[in-house]
Amino acid sequence: MPERKRLNPGQKLLLALVLAYLGLILALPLAALAVRALESGPGMLLAIFSDPAALEGLKLTLVLAGIALVGNGLVGVAAALVLVRHRFFGRGLLDTLVDLPLAVSPVMTGLAFLLLFGRGGWFEPWLTLAGIKVSFAFPGMVLATLFVTFPFTLREVAYVLLELGNDEEEAAVTLGASPWQTFLLVTLPNLRFGLGYGLVLTLARALGEFGAVLVIGGAISGQTQTATTFIYNALEERQTPAAYGMALILATASVLFLLSLEWIKRRRDKEK
């Protein structure tokens, strides 16, 4: 074990400032939520599992998260390969646009989709003729969730591709492997940790999304109300046990995600 070095006064002060900031911004709010939820007792979970609206909201959130996993898992890997392995006109602009969901407010995202698919939107006449409803319906919520979760898997996979290079892929092609064989037998196995890391981040982001799905979905109970919008509506209606119960479920899921990310990191470090 390497010998631990003593911190000088300046380093101690810096460490104290960092810990105080993290405690104020991260630890204390989560601790307050956990304490308040536990104070509510078993009634908070009973309020969740006995409320059809709560169960429907949780189910819808899980469905949206599952779609985000599949959609961004497939498109994220393909887009990462395109951005890292190919050079073409407009690549820099496309690489910048990938991070747009991280910079744009989710509420603005929902509003933008309303301008496209809502009443009086650009595509509303064609959607009406086709009998398709997007705004304040499930399809709009899918689009919003895919948008806000898009960069996570793509970026994690792209980082791994940059780190690996393409020597193994070129060797496989030289030995006679087809492009699909090279991808399935060489590229994809090397991407497993980056892909897993990105998918966990995607799942966490999808479960916690609020602003975009609220605007485009309208939080209609039993139809477009997710777990997060259920918390919002429950607080508005002073149904605090149900709100804290749902919040505790989502917070527990977040802790499990953190543990899974740590496990992925350790597995990756062991194989290096």
N, C-alpha and C positions, 0 to 999 in steps of 0.2 A: 504494500500500500504506500503511495507517495505521501511524504510528510506534509501535513497541512501548514500553510504559512499563516502567520498572524496578520490580521488586517491592521493597517495604520488608521489613525483617527479619521482621515479623509475618506477612506474606503468604508469604514464603519458608518459614517454619516450618510454616504451614498446608499449603502445597503439599507439603512433605516428608512430613508426617504422612499426607496423603491418598495419596500415591504409595506410601509404606511399607505402608499398610493394604491398598491394592489389590494390591500385590505379594505380600503374605503370603496374602491371601484368594483371589486369582484367578490371578496369574501363576505363582507358585512351584508350586502343585499341578499345573497344566497342564504346566509345564516338566518337572517330575519324571516325569509320565506319559509325555511325549514322549521323554525321555532313556531311560527304562527300556524303552520299546517299541522304540526304535532299537537299544538294546544287545542285544535278543533276536535281532536280525538277521532275515533272510528267513524263518526258521523260524516266526515268529509268524504271518505271513500264510499260510504253508503249513498251519499248524495250524488256521487258520480254514477255508480253502477245501477242505481235505481231510477236514473233520469234518462229517458229515451233520447232526449236532445243531446245530452252529453255523450252517450254512446255513439250516436250517429256522427257527432262532430269528431270524435276520436277515430271512428272508422274511416271517415272521409279523409282525415289527415294521413292515416296510414296508407290509404289508396293513392293519394297524391304523392306521398314519399316514395312508394313503390314504383310509380310511373317515372318519377324523377331519377330513381336509381337506374332503371333500365334504359331510359332515353338518354340521359347524360353519360351513362356508362358506355353505351355504344357510340354515340356521337362524340363524346369526349376523347375516346381513344383514337377514332378516325381523324378528328380535327387536330389532335396533338401530332399524329403522324404527318399530316399535311403541313403543319406549321414548322415542324422540326426537320423533316426529311426532304422537303421540297422548297425550291426557290421560284417565285413567280411575281408578276407585277401586282402590286397592292398587298403584298404579304405583310408589310409593316403596319398598314392601316388595319388589316384584319386582326393582326396580333394585338393591336391596341383595343379594338372593339370587343375582343373577348372579355376584357376586364370591365366593360361598361356596367354590367350588373352590380359590380362592387362599388361603383361610384355613384350610381343613380339611386335615389330614395325609392324604396318599395312602393310608397304611396304614389309617387310619380309614375312608376311602372304600371300600376293598376289603372291610373288615369290615362296613360298612353294607350293601353289596350281598349279602354272604353272609347277613346277617340277613333279607334279602328273598327271595333265590333259593336259598340253600343248604339243607342238610339241616335240616328243622324250621323253615325260613323261612316267612314269611307267604304267599308265592305257591307254595311247593313242592308242595302237594297238587294244584293246578290244572296246574302244569307237568308233574307226573308223569302225570296223566291224558292230557295232550296229547302226551306223549312228547318233551317239550322239555327239554334240559339246559342250564342257564345257568352255574351255578357249576362251576369246574374245567373249563370248556369255552370255546370261542371266543366265543359270545354274551356271556358275562359279561365277557370282556376287552374286547370292543367297547364295552359300556356304561361300564366303568371309564375307558377311554381317552377316550370322548366327554365324560365328566363332568369329568375333570381338564383338558381342553383347551378347554372351552366358553367361558370369558370372553374369550379372546385376540382372536379375530376380531370378536366382538360389540363389544368396547370400542373397538377401533381404528376400526371403521366408525362407531360412535356419535360418537366425537370429530370425525370428518370431517363428519358430518351437522350437528352443532352449529355447527361453524365455517362451513359453507356457508350455513346457513339454508334457507329454502324459497322464496325469491323466484323462482328460475329455474323451479321446479316449478309455481308458481302462474301464471307467465307462459305456460308450455306448456299448462296446462289452459285458460287464457283463450283461447289460439289454437285450441282445439278438440282437443287431444291427449287420448286416453283414458288412464286410470290406468296401463295396461300400457305404452303408448307413452311416457308421461312417465317411467316407471321405467327402461325400456330405453334411451331416447335421451337422457335428462337426468340422472337420479339415478345410475344405474349407472356411466356414464363418469366422473362426478365422484368416485365412490367407489373408483376402480381402485387408487390408491396406498394408501389406508387398508386396502382389502381385501387387497391383496398383502402389506402389512406384517403384517396379522393372520394371514394364512395361513402365512407363514414362521414366525411365532412358534408357531402351532398345530403345524406340522410338527416344529419343534425340540422342543416339549414332548412330543409323542407319541413321538418316537424315544427320548427320554431317560426315559420313565416307568418306574418300578420298583416302588414300594410297592404301588400299587393292583392292578396286574396280577399281582404275586406272590401276594397274598392271595386274590384272586378266581379266579386261574388255577391256582395251585399249582406253576407252573414244571415241568410234566411234560415231560420230554424228548421232542421230536418231536410234541408236541401243543399244549401251552400255554406253552412256553418261548420267551421273547422274547430279543432281543439283550442287554438289560440283565440279565435273570435268568440268561442263559448265563454272563455275566461272574461273577456271584455264585457260581453252581454250580462254575464252573471254578476259582475261587480256593479254594472249599471242598475240591475234589478235588485241589488242588495242580497244576492244569494251567495254570501261569502263562503260557506262551507264547500259548495260545489266549485267555486272559483279556486279556492286553495287546494282542493282535492285534485283538480285537473292540473294546476300548476305543479303540484308535487309529482304527479305522474310524468310530466314533461321534464322536470328537473332531474328525476331519477334516470330517465332515459339519457339526459345529457351526461350524467356521471358515468353511465355505462359506455357511452361513446368515448369519453376521455380515457377510460380504462382500455378500451379496444385500440385506441390510437397508440397508447403506451405499449401495448402488446405488439402491435405492428412494428413500432420503432425498435423494440428489443429483438424481434425476430430478424429484422433487416440488418441490425448491427452485428448479430451473431454470424450471419452469412457473409459479411464483408471480410 
